[in-house]
Amino acid sequence: MSTPSLASLPIRRLTLRDLTACADLSEARGWPREEHKWGFLLTAGKGYGIDDPDGGLVTACTVTEYGPHGRPSLAAIGMVLVAERHARRGVGRRLMRHVVGALGPTPLTLHATPYGRPLYEELGFKTTGRAEMVRGRFVPDGREPAVATRPATAEDLTAILRLDEEVFGTDRTHVITRLPAFADQLRVAEEGGEIIGYAAAWPNMDTHVVGPLIARDTTTAKALVASLADRTDRPLRTDIDVRHEELLVWVRERGLSSVATNAVMTYGTTELPGDWQRRFAPLTVAAG
């Protein structure tokens, strides 16, 4: 029996039943398995992939849509992977073309590694920003935080959603309402009874990823990061918009080191919606 060509293999929607195959694909490419994150992305958003006739997946990616149901105002593409044995044969390009076509007029965003950036540029994506990934064990400075923080409660959810939509620029209720189950910590910063920022720390292999990080200003962002770090024995990891230079300097002083810098790219829009000055780090780069 002849083996079907890659070009003839159908692209299909992935579901939670594909979680192990997605994690296997990650691991085979030298990425962490990240099953916790894959599970979140496949339930909060959509997955697309191509089955390998020999088992597993040839390629996969996720799409997280934001805004009104059925009329999204923004979609984030992430976790774009191609099995090593099928690399450099156009399959990743074919999957991306399919996804871009399926999303129609919806503006798109993604975080691109230097390796993936040429493909996205070929597809029409433009670099509109950069994010720096930092990682390490946080070393507290011993000072009292300048802004009060506390664990979020169910009663805070409405205020968190209102603040998040204002800062992110579009509704992502279906993502934020999953945070209490997804994250190990969800904290808010408060002043005069008003929530002025919030942040989560979620488990990813041996680290806690800080994200989202939404804050009124850098002082508030620092207080949230320090409060999350104070309640974990794991190293922290986060992806900070490089325009937030003061926060980047501070986290480096507190023990985190730069791991990589990725391009933030957009398609169908010249800039992301919302208020970047209060948006310090994404939930995960895969979800924008």
Contacts in CASP RR format, 6 or more apart in sequence:
PFRMAT RR
TARGET T0000
AUTHOR 0000-0000-0000
METHOD contacts of the structure
MODEL  1
MSTPSLASLPIRRLTLRDLTACADLSEARGWPREEHKWGFLLTAGKGYGI
DDPDGGLVTACTVTEYGPHGRPSLAAIGMVLVAERHARRGVGRRLMRHVV
GALGPTPLTLHATPYGRPLYEELGFKTTGRAEMVRGRFVPDGREPAVATR
PATAEDLTAILRLDEEVFGTDRTHVITRLPAFADQLRVAEEGGEIIGYAA
AWPNMDTHVVGPLIARDTTTAKALVASLADRTDRPLRTDIDVRHEELLVW
VRERGLSSVATNAVMTYGTTELPGDWQRRFAPLTVAAG
3 53 0 8 1.000
4 53 0 8 1.000
6 50 0 8 1.000
6 58 0 8 1.000
6 86 0 8 1.000
6 89 0 8 1.000
6 90 0 8 1.000
6 91 0 8 1.000
6 94 0 8 1.000
7 94 0 8 1.000
9 50 0 8 1.000
9 51 0 8 1.000
9 53 0 8 1.000
9 58 0 8 1.000
10 50 0 8 1.000
10 51 0 8 1.000
11 48 0 8 1.000
11 49 0 8 1.000
11 50 0 8 1.000
11 94 0 8 1.000
11 95 0 8 1.000
11 98 0 8 1.000
12 48 0 8 1.000
12 49 0 8 1.000
12 50 0 8 1.000
12 51 0 8 1.000
13 46 0 8 1.000
13 47 0 8 1.000
13 48 0 8 1.000
13 49 0 8 1.000
14 22 0 8 1.000
14 42 0 8 1.000
14 46 0 8 1.000
14 47 0 8 1.000
14 48 0 8 1.000
14 49 0 8 1.000
14 60 0 8 1.000
15 42 0 8 1.000
15 47 0 8 1.000
16 39 0 8 1.000
16 42 0 8 1.000
16 43 0 8 1.000
18 42 0 8 1.000
18 47 0 8 1.000
18 57 0 8 1.000
18 60 0 8 1.000
19 35 0 8 1.000
19 38 0 8 1.000
19 39 0 8 1.000
19 42 0 8 1.000
20 35 0 8 1.000
21 56 0 8 1.000
21 57 0 8 1.000
21 60 0 8 1.000
22 38 0 8 1.000
22 42 0 8 1.000
22 57 0 8 1.000
22 60 0 8 1.000
22 79 0 8 1.000
23 33 0 8 1.000
23 34 0 8 1.000
23 35 0 8 1.000
23 38 0 8 1.000
24 33 0 8 1.000
24 56 0 8 1.000
24 57 0 8 1.000
25 56 0 8 1.000
25 57 0 8 1.000
25 59 0 8 1.000
25 60 0 8 1.000
25 81 0 8 1.000
25 83 0 8 1.000
26 32 0 8 1.000
26 33 0 8 1.000
26 34 0 8 1.000
26 38 0 8 1.000
26 79 0 8 1.000
26 81 0 8 1.000
27 33 0 8 1.000
28 83 0 8 1.000
28 84 0 8 1.000
29 81 0 8 1.000
29 82 0 8 1.000
29 83 0 8 1.000
29 84 0 8 1.000
31 81 0 8 1.000
32 204 0 8 1.000
32 205 0 8 1.000
33 205 0 8 1.000
34 204 0 8 1.000
34 205 0 8 1.000
36 182 0 8 1.000
36 202 0 8 1.000
36 203 0 8 1.000
36 204 0 8 1.000
37 202 0 8 1.000
37 204 0 8 1.000
37 284 0 8 1.000
37 286 0 8 1.000
38 62 0 8 1.000
38 79 0 8 1.000
40 178 0 8 1.000
40 182 0 8 1.000
40 284 0 8 1.000
41 47 0 8 1.000
41 62 0 8 1.000
41 64 0 8 1.000
41 78 0 8 1.000
41 79 0 8 1.000
41 284 0 8 1.000
41 286 0 8 1.000
41 287 0 8 1.000
42 62 0 8 1.000
43 178 0 8 1.000
44 64 0 8 1.000
44 174 0 8 1.000
44 175 0 8 1.000
44 178 0 8 1.000
44 287 0 8 1.000
45 62 0 8 1.000
45 63 0 8 1.000
45 64 0 8 1.000
45 65 0 8 1.000
45 174 0 8 1.000
46 62 0 8 1.000
46 63 0 8 1.000
46 64 0 8 1.000
46 65 0 8 1.000
47 60 0 8 1.000
47 61 0 8 1.000
47 62 0 8 1.000
47 63 0 8 1.000
48 60 0 8 1.000
48 61 0 8 1.000
48 62 0 8 1.000
48 63 0 8 1.000
48 95 0 8 1.000
48 98 0 8 1.000
48 99 0 8 1.000
48 102 0 8 1.000
49 57 0 8 1.000
49 58 0 8 1.000
49 59 0 8 1.000
49 60 0 8 1.000
49 61 0 8 1.000
49 95 0 8 1.000
50 57 0 8 1.000
50 58 0 8 1.000
50 59 0 8 1.000
50 60 0 8 1.000
50 91 0 8 1.000
50 95 0 8 1.000
51 57 0 8 1.000
51 58 0 8 1.000
52 58 0 8 1.000
52 83 0 8 1.000
52 86 0 8 1.000
56 83 0 8 1.000
57 83 0 8 1.000
58 82 0 8 1.000
58 83 0 8 1.000
58 86 0 8 1.000
58 91 0 8 1.000
59 80 0 8 1.000
59 81 0 8 1.000
59 82 0 8 1.000
59 83 0 8 1.000
59 86 0 8 1.000
59 91 0 8 1.000
59 92 0 8 1.000
59 95 0 8 1.000
60 79 0 8 1.000
60 80 0 8 1.000
60 81 0 8 1.000
60 95 0 8 1.000
61 77 0 8 1.000
61 78 0 8 1.000
61 79 0 8 1.000
61 80 0 8 1.000
61 81 0 8 1.000
61 95 0 8 1.000
61 96 0 8 1.000
61 99 0 8 1.000
62 77 0 8 1.000
62 78 0 8 1.000
62 79 0 8 1.000
62 286 0 8 1.000
62 287 0 8 1.000
63 75 0 8 1.000
63 76 0 8 1.000
63 77 0 8 1.000
63 78 0 8 1.000
63 99 0 8 1.000
63 103 0 8 1.000
64 75 0 8 1.000
64 76 0 8 1.000
64 78 0 8 1.000
64 175 0 8 1.000
64 286 0 8 1.000
64 287 0 8 1.000
64 288 0 8 1.000
65 72 0 8 1.000
65 74 0 8 1.000
65 75 0 8 1.000
65 103 0 8 1.000
65 106 0 8 1.000
66 72 0 8 1.000
66 73 0 8 1.000
66 74 0 8 1.000
66 75 0 8 1.000
66 76 0 8 1.000
66 168 0 8 1.000
66 170 0 8 1.000
66 171 0 8 1.000
66 172 0 8 1.000
66 175 0 8 1.000
67 73 0 8 1.000
67 74 0 8 1.000
67 170 0 8 1.000
67 171 0 8 1.000
67 172 0 8 1.000
68 171 0 8 1.000
72 103 0 8 1.000
72 106 0 8 1.000
73 106 0 8 1.000
73 107 0 8 1.000
73 170 0 8 1.000
73 273 0 8 1.000
74 106 0 8 1.000
74 107 0 8 1.000
74 108 0 8 1.000
74 109 0 8 1.000
74 170 0 8 1.000
74 269 0 8 1.000
74 272 0 8 1.000
74 273 0 8 1.000
75 103 0 8 1.000
75 106 0 8 1.000
75 107 0 8 1.000
75 108 0 8 1.000
75 109 0 8 1.000
76 108 0 8 1.000
76 109 0 8 1.000
76 110 0 8 1.000
76 286 0 8 1.000
76 287 0 8 1.000
76 288 0 8 1.000
77 96 0 8 1.000
77 99 0 8 1.000
77 108 0 8 1.000
77 109 0 8 1.000
77 110 0 8 1.000
78 110 0 8 1.000
78 111 0 8 1.000
78 285 0 8 1.000
78 286 0 8 1.000
78 287 0 8 1.000
79 286 0 8 1.000
80 92 0 8 1.000
80 95 0 8 1.000
80 96 0 8 1.000
80 110 0 8 1.000
80 116 0 8 1.000
82 91 0 8 1.000
82 92 0 8 1.000
82 95 0 8 1.000
92 119 0 8 1.000
93 119 0 8 1.000
93 122 0 8 1.000
93 123 0 8 1.000
96 119 0 8 1.000
96 120 0 8 1.000
96 123 0 8 1.000
97 123 0 8 1.000
100 108 0 8 1.000
100 123 0 8 1.000
100 267 0 8 1.000
107 266 0 8 1.000
107 267 0 8 1.000
107 268 0 8 1.000
107 269 0 8 1.000
108 125 0 8 1.000
108 266 0 8 1.000
108 267 0 8 1.000
108 268 0 8 1.000
108 269 0 8 1.000
109 264 0 8 1.000
109 265 0 8 1.000
109 266 0 8 1.000
109 267 0 8 1.000
109 272 0 8 1.000
109 288 0 8 1.000
110 120 0 8 1.000
110 125 0 8 1.000
110 264 0 8 1.000
110 265 0 8 1.000
110 288 0 8 1.000
111 131 0 8 1.000
111 239 0 8 1.000
111 262 0 8 1.000
111 263 0 8 1.000
111 264 0 8 1.000
111 265 0 8 1.000
111 282 0 8 1.000
111 285 0 8 1.000
111 286 0 8 1.000
111 288 0 8 1.000
112 120 0 8 1.000
112 125 0 8 1.000
112 127 0 8 1.000
112 262 0 8 1.000
112 263 0 8 1.000
112 264 0 8 1.000
112 265 0 8 1.000
113 260 0 8 1.000
113 262 0 8 1.000
114 263 0 8 1.000
117 127 0 8 1.000
117 263 0 8 1.000
117 265 0 8 1.000
120 265 0 8 1.000
121 127 0 8 1.000
121 265 0 8 1.000
123 267 0 8 1.000
124 267 0 8 1.000
125 265 0 8 1.000
125 266 0 8 1.000
125 267 0 8 1.000
126 265 0 8 1.000
126 266 0 8 1.000
126 267 0 8 1.000
126 270 0 8 1.000
127 263 0 8 1.000
127 264 0 8 1.000
127 265 0 8 1.000
128 264 0 8 1.000
128 265 0 8 1.000
128 266 0 8 1.000
128 270 0 8 1.000
128 271 0 8 1.000
128 272 0 8 1.000
129 241 0 8 1.000
129 242 0 8 1.000
129 263 0 8 1.000
129 264 0 8 1.000
129 265 0 8 1.000
130 241 0 8 1.000
130 242 0 8 1.000
130 261 0 8 1.000
130 262 0 8 1.000
130 263 0 8 1.000
130 264 0 8 1.000
131 239 0 8 1.000
131 240 0 8 1.000
131 241 0 8 1.000
131 242 0 8 1.000
131 261 0 8 1.000
131 262 0 8 1.000
131 264 0 8 1.000
131 281 0 8 1.000
131 282 0 8 1.000
131 285 0 8 1.000
132 239 0 8 1.000
132 240 0 8 1.000
132 242 0 8 1.000
132 248 0 8 1.000
132 258 0 8 1.000
132 260 0 8 1.000
132 261 0 8 1.000
133 237 0 8 1.000
133 238 0 8 1.000
133 239 0 8 1.000
133 258 0 8 1.000
133 259 0 8 1.000
133 260 0 8 1.000
133 261 0 8 1.000
133 262 0 8 1.000
133 285 0 8 1.000
134 237 0 8 1.000
134 238 0 8 1.000
134 239 0 8 1.000
134 240 0 8 1.000
134 248 0 8 1.000
134 251 0 8 1.000
134 252 0 8 1.000
134 256 0 8 1.000
134 257 0 8 1.000
134 258 0 8 1.000
134 259 0 8 1.000
135 207 0 8 1.000
135 235 0 8 1.000
135 236 0 8 1.000
135 237 0 8 1.000
135 256 0 8 1.000
135 257 0 8 1.000
135 259 0 8 1.000
136 207 0 8 1.000
136 235 0 8 1.000
136 236 0 8 1.000
136 237 0 8 1.000
136 255 0 8 1.000
136 256 0 8 1.000
136 257 0 8 1.000
137 235 0 8 1.000
137 236 0 8 1.000
137 255 0 8 1.000
138 225 0 8 1.000
138 226 0 8 1.000
138 229 0 8 1.000
138 235 0 8 1.000
138 236 0 8 1.000
138 251 0 8 1.000
138 254 0 8 1.000
138 255 0 8 1.000
138 256 0 8 1.000
139 254 0 8 1.000
139 255 0 8 1.000
140 226 0 8 1.000
140 229 0 8 1.000
140 230 0 8 1.000
140 254 0 8 1.000
141 254 0 8 1.000
145 222 0 8 1.000
145 223 0 8 1.000
145 226 0 8 1.000
145 227 0 8 1.000
146 219 0 8 1.000
146 222 0 8 1.000
146 223 0 8 1.000
147 189 0 8 1.000
147 191 0 8 1.000
147 196 0 8 1.000
147 219 0 8 1.000
147 220 0 8 1.000
147 223 0 8 1.000
147 224 0 8 1.000
148 189 0 8 1.000
148 190 0 8 1.000
148 191 0 8 1.000
148 223 0 8 1.000
149 187 0 8 1.000
149 188 0 8 1.000
149 189 0 8 1.000
149 190 0 8 1.000
149 223 0 8 1.000
149 224 0 8 1.000
149 227 0 8 1.000
150 187 0 8 1.000
150 188 0 8 1.000
150 190 0 8 1.000
151 185 0 8 1.000
151 186 0 8 1.000
151 187 0 8 1.000
151 188 0 8 1.000
152 160 0 8 1.000
152 180 0 8 1.000
152 186 0 8 1.000
152 187 0 8 1.000
152 188 0 8 1.000
152 198 0 8 1.000
154 180 0 8 1.000
156 188 0 8 1.000
156 195 0 8 1.000
156 198 0 8 1.000
157 176 0 8 1.000
157 177 0 8 1.000
159 188 0 8 1.000
159 194 0 8 1.000
159 195 0 8 1.000
160 176 0 8 1.000
160 188 0 8 1.000
160 195 0 8 1.000
160 198 0 8 1.000
161 173 0 8 1.000
161 176 0 8 1.000
161 177 0 8 1.000
163 195 0 8 1.000
163 196 0 8 1.000
163 197 0 8 1.000
163 198 0 8 1.000
163 214 0 8 1.000
164 172 0 8 1.000
164 176 0 8 1.000
164 198 0 8 1.000
164 212 0 8 1.000
164 214 0 8 1.000
165 171 0 8 1.000
165 172 0 8 1.000
166 274 0 8 1.000
166 275 0 8 1.000
167 214 0 8 1.000
167 274 0 8 1.000
167 275 0 8 1.000
167 278 0 8 1.000
167 279 0 8 1.000
168 214 0 8 1.000
168 273 0 8 1.000
168 274 0 8 1.000
168 279 0 8 1.000
169 273 0 8 1.000
169 274 0 8 1.000
169 275 0 8 1.000
170 273 0 8 1.000
170 274 0 8 1.000
175 283 0 8 1.000
175 287 0 8 1.000
176 212 0 8 1.000
179 186 0 8 1.000
179 200 0 8 1.000
179 202 0 8 1.000
179 283 0 8 1.000
180 186 0 8 1.000
182 200 0 8 1.000
182 202 0 8 1.000
183 200 0 8 1.000
183 201 0 8 1.000
183 202 0 8 1.000
184 201 0 8 1.000
184 202 0 8 1.000
184 203 0 8 1.000
184 208 0 8 1.000
184 232 0 8 1.000
185 200 0 8 1.000
185 201 0 8 1.000
185 208 0 8 1.000
185 228 0 8 1.000
185 231 0 8 1.000
185 232 0 8 1.000
186 198 0 8 1.000
186 199 0 8 1.000
186 200 0 8 1.000
187 198 0 8 1.000
187 199 0 8 1.000
187 200 0 8 1.000
187 224 0 8 1.000
187 227 0 8 1.000
187 228 0 8 1.000
188 195 0 8 1.000
188 197 0 8 1.000
188 198 0 8 1.000
189 195 0 8 1.000
189 196 0 8 1.000
189 197 0 8 1.000
189 198 0 8 1.000
189 215 0 8 1.000
189 216 0 8 1.000
189 220 0 8 1.000
189 223 0 8 1.000
189 224 0 8 1.000
190 196 0 8 1.000
196 215 0 8 1.000
196 216 0 8 1.000
196 220 0 8 1.000
197 214 0 8 1.000
197 215 0 8 1.000
197 216 0 8 1.000
197 220 0 8 1.000
197 224 0 8 1.000
197 278 0 8 1.000
198 212 0 8 1.000
198 214 0 8 1.000
198 224 0 8 1.000
199 210 0 8 1.000
199 211 0 8 1.000
199 212 0 8 1.000
199 213 0 8 1.000
199 214 0 8 1.000
199 215 0 8 1.000
199 221 0 8 1.000
199 224 0 8 1.000
199 225 0 8 1.000
199 228 0 8 1.000
200 210 0 8 1.000
200 211 0 8 1.000
200 212 0 8 1.000
200 228 0 8 1.000
200 283 0 8 1.000
201 208 0 8 1.000
201 209 0 8 1.000
201 210 0 8 1.000
201 211 0 8 1.000
201 228 0 8 1.000
201 231 0 8 1.000
201 232 0 8 1.000
201 236 0 8 1.000
202 208 0 8 1.000
202 209 0 8 1.000
202 211 0 8 1.000
203 209 0 8 1.000
203 234 0 8 1.000
204 237 0 8 1.000
206 234 0 8 1.000
206 235 0 8 1.000
207 234 0 8 1.000
207 235 0 8 1.000
207 236 0 8 1.000
207 237 0 8 1.000
208 228 0 8 1.000
208 232 0 8 1.000
208 234 0 8 1.000
208 235 0 8 1.000
208 236 0 8 1.000
208 237 0 8 1.000
209 236 0 8 1.000
209 237 0 8 1.000
209 238 0 8 1.000
209 284 0 8 1.000
210 225 0 8 1.000
210 228 0 8 1.000
210 236 0 8 1.000
210 237 0 8 1.000
210 238 0 8 1.000
210 281 0 8 1.000
211 238 0 8 1.000
211 281 0 8 1.000
211 282 0 8 1.000
211 283 0 8 1.000
211 284 0 8 1.000
212 279 0 8 1.000
212 281 0 8 1.000
212 282 0 8 1.000
212 283 0 8 1.000
213 221 0 8 1.000
213 224 0 8 1.000
213 225 0 8 1.000
213 238 0 8 1.000
213 240 0 8 1.000
213 279 0 8 1.000
213 280 0 8 1.000
213 281 0 8 1.000
214 278 0 8 1.000
214 279 0 8 1.000
214 280 0 8 1.000
215 221 0 8 1.000
215 224 0 8 1.000
215 278 0 8 1.000
215 280 0 8 1.000
216 278 0 8 1.000
217 278 0 8 1.000
218 244 0 8 1.000
218 246 0 8 1.000
218 247 0 8 1.000
218 250 0 8 1.000
221 244 0 8 1.000
221 247 0 8 1.000
221 280 0 8 1.000
222 247 0 8 1.000
222 250 0 8 1.000
225 236 0 8 1.000
225 238 0 8 1.000
225 251 0 8 1.000
226 254 0 8 1.000
228 236 0 8 1.000
229 236 0 8 1.000
229 254 0 8 1.000
236 256 0 8 1.000
237 259 0 8 1.000
238 251 0 8 1.000
238 256 0 8 1.000
238 281 0 8 1.000
239 262 0 8 1.000
239 281 0 8 1.000
239 282 0 8 1.000
239 285 0 8 1.000
240 247 0 8 1.000
240 248 0 8 1.000
240 251 0 8 1.000
240 280 0 8 1.000
240 281 0 8 1.000
241 264 0 8 1.000
241 276 0 8 1.000
241 279 0 8 1.000
241 280 0 8 1.000
241 281 0 8 1.000
242 248 0 8 1.000
242 261 0 8 1.000
243 276 0 8 1.000
244 280 0 8 1.000
247 280 0 8 1.000
252 258 0 8 1.000
262 285 0 8 1.000
264 272 0 8 1.000
266 272 0 8 1.000
282 288 0 8 1.000
END
